[in-house]
Amino acid sequence: MKKLLLVGLCLLTSLTYASNEEFAKEFSYSTSYKAALLKSKETHKPMMILFVTTSCPWCTKLENQTLSKPRIDGYIQKNFTPVILDKELDTFPKSLDPQVVPTIYFVNPKDEKQFSQIIGYKAQKEFFELLKKAKSHYTE
């Protein structure tokens, strides 16, 4: 029984991780901090780093109910270099290690310092306002 439960938990975890990768692919989010940093420097756009974990239901809700909406995705793609990172699995500067997930940090590619953040799940209207606020705080 314990073995079956463990196998089920492992399967669920791998499916959630696959879901993060599928989201990244479908919405053109980088899954590498270094690659996103290079792209951000080339395009002169700030990085928008979404930190998630494989077992976070609020992360999935943010992806499905907010980030995937055309108006929000279009604004993100136009104004930021989006990247999704698993807090527990991926490599990134420790100065950006969030306390909770989902957390979004907006990072200046020149000095790799955070200039704005969104913590937790947000509905579309509030999230869009926070995106605009983050963009207004960015200075090259």
Secondary structure in CASP SS format (residue, H / E / C, confidence):
PFRMAT SS
TARGET T0000
AUTHOR 0000-0000-0000
METHOD secondary structure of the structure
MODEL  1
M C 1.00
K H 1.00
K H 1.00
L H 1.00
L H 1.00
L H 1.00
V H 1.00
G H 1.00
L H 1.00
C H 1.00
L H 1.00
L H 1.00
T H 1.00
S H 1.00
L H 1.00
T H 1.00
Y H 1.00
A H 1.00
S H 1.00
N H 1.00
E H 1.00
E H 1.00
F H 1.00
A H 1.00
K H 1.00
E H 1.00
F C 1.00
S C 1.00
Y C 1.00
S E 1.00
T C 1.00
S C 1.00
Y H 1.00
K H 1.00
A H 1.00
A H 1.00
L H 1.00
L H 1.00
K H 1.00
S H 1.00
K H 1.00
E H 1.00
T H 1.00
H C 1.00
K C 1.00
P C 1.00
M E 1.00
M E 1.00
I E 1.00
L E 1.00
F E 1.00
V E 1.00
T C 1.00
T C 1.00
S C 1.00
C C 1.00
P H 1.00
W H 1.00
C H 1.00
T H 1.00
K H 1.00
L H 1.00
E H 1.00
N H 1.00
Q H 1.00
T H 1.00
L H 1.00
S C 1.00
K C 1.00
P H 1.00
R H 1.00
I H 1.00
D H 1.00
G H 1.00
Y H 1.00
I H 1.00
Q H 1.00
K H 1.00
N H 1.00
F C 1.00
T E 1.00
P E 1.00
V E 1.00
I E 1.00
L E 1.00
D E 1.00
K C 1.00
E C 1.00
L C 1.00
D C 1.00
T C 1.00
F C 1.00
P C 1.00
K H 1.00
S H 1.00
L H 1.00
D C 1.00
P C 1.00
Q C 1.00
V C 1.00
V C 1.00
P C 1.00
T E 1.00
I E 1.00
Y E 1.00
F E 1.00
V E 1.00
N E 1.00
P C 1.00
K C 1.00
D C 1.00
E C 1.00
K E 1.00
Q E 1.00
F E 1.00
S E 1.00
Q E 1.00
I E 1.00
I E 1.00
G C 1.00
Y C 1.00
K C 1.00
A C 1.00
Q H 1.00
K H 1.00
E H 1.00
F H 1.00
F H 1.00
E H 1.00
L H 1.00
L H 1.00
K H 1.00
K H 1.00
A H 1.00
K H 1.00
S H 1.00
H H 1.00
Y C 1.00
T C 1.00
E C 1.00
END
